[in-house]
């Protein structure tokens, strides 16, 4: 998230989409690596594949989480700073 914000501000581009994409990709790859390591370490049966719908829901949850964690707070901060009520 910080790398995307720094690069976008250096090239004068809106940070919203790149920050969301980069934070989601990073979180997903780290989560997959972690889950795979846990399954190999603590699993007692051979891993099986998951239905495609499970991956779709997991992707939707991860994108929503990264939006609320990294993308929305700066947008709200800017909106509140420019608001006359604050």
C-alpha positions as CSV (number, residue, x, y, z in Angstrom):
1,X,0.0,0.0,0.0
2,X,2.8,2.4,0.9
3,X,4.8,1.5,-2.3
4,X,1.7,2.1,-4.5
5,X,1.0,5.4,-2.8
6,X,4.6,6.6,-3.2
7,X,4.9,5.6,-6.8
8,X,1.5,7.2,-7.7
9,X,2.4,10.4,-6.0
10,X,5.7,10.5,-7.8
11,X,4.1,10.1,-11.2
12,X,1.0,12.2,-10.3
13,X,-1.6,9.4,-10.7
14,X,-4.6,8.8,-8.5
15,X,-3.6,6.1,-5.9
16,X,-7.0,4.4,-5.4
17,X,-7.0,1.6,-7.9
18,X,-3.2,0.8,-7.9
19,X,-3.2,0.8,-4.1
20,X,-6.2,-1.6,-4.0
21,X,-4.7,-3.9,-6.6
22,X,-1.2,-4.0,-5.0
23,X,-2.4,-4.5,-1.5
24,X,-4.9,-7.2,-2.6
25,X,-2.3,-9.1,-4.7
26,X,0.2,-9.0,-1.8
27,X,-2.3,-10.1,0.8
28,X,-3.6,-12.9,-1.4
29,X,-0.2,-14.3,-2.2
30,X,0.9,-14.2,1.4
31,X,-2.3,-15.8,2.6
32,X,-2.0,-18.6,0.0
33,X,1.6,-19.3,1.0
34,X,0.7,-19.3,4.7
35,X,-2.3,-21.6,4.2
36,X,-0.3,-24.0,2.1
37,X,2.4,-24.1,4.8
38,X,-0.1,-24.7,7.5
39,X,-1.8,-27.5,5.5
40,X,1.5,-29.2,4.9
41,X,2.6,-28.8,8.5
42,X,-0.6,-29.6,10.4
43,X,-2.7,-31.5,7.8
44,X,-3.6,-35.1,8.5
45,X,-5.1,-35.9,5.1
46,X,-4.0,-35.1,1.6
47,X,-5.1,-31.7,0.3
48,X,-8.1,-31.7,-2.0
49,X,-9.2,-29.0,-4.5
50,X,-11.8,-26.4,-3.6
51,X,-14.8,-25.5,-5.7
52,X,-14.4,-22.4,-7.9
53,X,-17.2,-20.6,-6.0
54,X,-15.1,-20.8,-2.9
55,X,-12.2,-19.0,-4.6
56,X,-14.6,-16.4,-5.9
57,X,-16.0,-15.7,-2.5
58,X,-12.5,-15.6,-1.0
59,X,-11.4,-13.1,-3.7
60,X,-14.4,-10.9,-3.1
61,X,-13.8,-10.9,0.7
62,X,-10.1,-10.1,0.2
63,X,-10.8,-7.2,-2.2
64,X,-13.4,-5.8,0.2
65,X,-11.0,-6.1,3.1
66,X,-8.2,-4.4,1.3
67,X,-10.5,-1.6,0.2
68,X,-11.7,-1.0,3.8
69,X,-8.2,-1.3,5.3
70,X,-6.0,0.6,2.8
71,X,-8.1,2.5,0.2
72,X,-11.1,3.9,2.1
73,X,-9.3,5.6,5.1
74,X,-7.4,8.1,2.9
75,X,-10.5,8.9,0.9
76,X,-12.5,9.5,4.1
77,X,-9.7,11.6,5.5
78,X,-9.6,13.8,2.4
79,X,-13.4,14.1,2.5
80,X,-13.5,15.0,6.2
81,X,-10.7,17.5,5.8
82,X,-12.6,19.3,3.0
83,X,-15.9,19.2,4.9
84,X,-17.3,22.3,6.4
85,X,-18.7,20.4,9.3
86,X,-15.4,19.5,10.8
